[in-house]
Amino acid sequence: MSLPSANTLSRIVVAVDGPSGSGKSSVSRGVAAKLGLRYLDTGAQYRAVTYWMLQNKVDLADPAAIAVDAAVPAIVSGTDPGAPAITVDGEDVAAAIREADVTGAVSAVAAVPAVRARLIALQREIIGAGGIVVEGRDIAAVVAPDAAAKVFLTASEDARARRRNTENGGGSGTVAATREALTRRDTVDNRTNALAAAPGAIVVDATELTLEQVIDKVAGIVIHAAAGAAPGADSQGVGLTR
């Protein structure tokens, strides 16, 4: 199938949700690069706020303390899928927000309504008129419910653990620990319904697929959405489920 016009793609909003380790970031960046779209990692924004809270000794066990400072850090997200960047108060924190201390604290920070409200407003500002792939936990349900293309990316627990372990540079001996960490994160996400696909979202199971296959699959969904085709159809004939 040929690509829709550049003008059509320049207005589309693609929402990609899914659990940790499902490959959302790699797939979303790949789809954005393939289709000439911008890219936004909303999880990085929550991590950036968490990083700032840790650096400024905010008591993360106290939601009220987090709420007081929720609007203080200046968060700037780059949208180039080839080189996504994020800064906090002008500091490049792309690497720092992936450290273990941030990973361990981000769920507590992200659960605070004041943080969510601040970042959702920022995300909608960045989305603007469209032409962007946005990935996170509640993009289709909350941030961009009118997105033309909604994808819920998932994979088996083992596949997610192996993928996340590889991303973290760990050896095969740490896959079990990674799986346990993902299970704990799933427990948190289940409380906010973040592991459920939003109405209208197409579920893509990446368990048995390569990264390139998933990128092609999701790109096909976006192309159909941009062309106004039935959202459940896939240009490659690969099975999709709702």
PEJO-V377685 format. One line per field, one symbol per residue. ss: DSSP state (H for helix, E for strand, - for the rest). phi: phi as a letter, one per 30 degrees, with the letter a starting at -180 (. if undefined). burial: b if it has 24 or more other ideal C-beta (glycine too) atoms within 12 Angstrom, else e. Layout:
ss->???
phi->???
burial->???
//
This chain:
ss->-----HHHH---EEEEE------HHHHHHHHHHHH--EEEEHHHHHHHHHHHHHH-------HHHHHH------EEE--------EEE--EE---HHH-HHHHHHHHHHH--HHHHHHHHHHHHHHH----EEEEE--HHHHH-----EEEEEE--HHHHHHHHHHH----HHHHHHHHHHHHHHHHHHHH----------EEEE-----HHHHHHHHHHHHHHHHH-------------E-
phi->.ddddeddddcdcccbcldeidjeddddddddddcicdbbcdddddddddeddddchddddceddddececdddcbcdbdddadbbbbhicdcedddcddddedcdddddddedddddddddddddehdjiaccblcbdddbdbdcedbbbccbadddddddddddedidcddcdddddddddddddddddcidccddeidcdccceccdedddedddeddddddddidedddbdciddcbc
burial->eeebeeebbebbbbbbbbbbbbbbbbbbbbbbebbbbbbbbbbbbbbbbbbbbbbeebebeeeeebbebbeebebbbbbebeebbbbbeeeebbeebbeeebbebbbbbbbbebbbebbbebbbebbeebbbbbbbbbbbbbbbeebbbbbbbbbebebbbbbbbeeeeeeeeebeebbebbeebbebbeeeebbebbebbbbbbbeebebeebbbbbbbbbbbbbeeeebeebbeeeebee
//
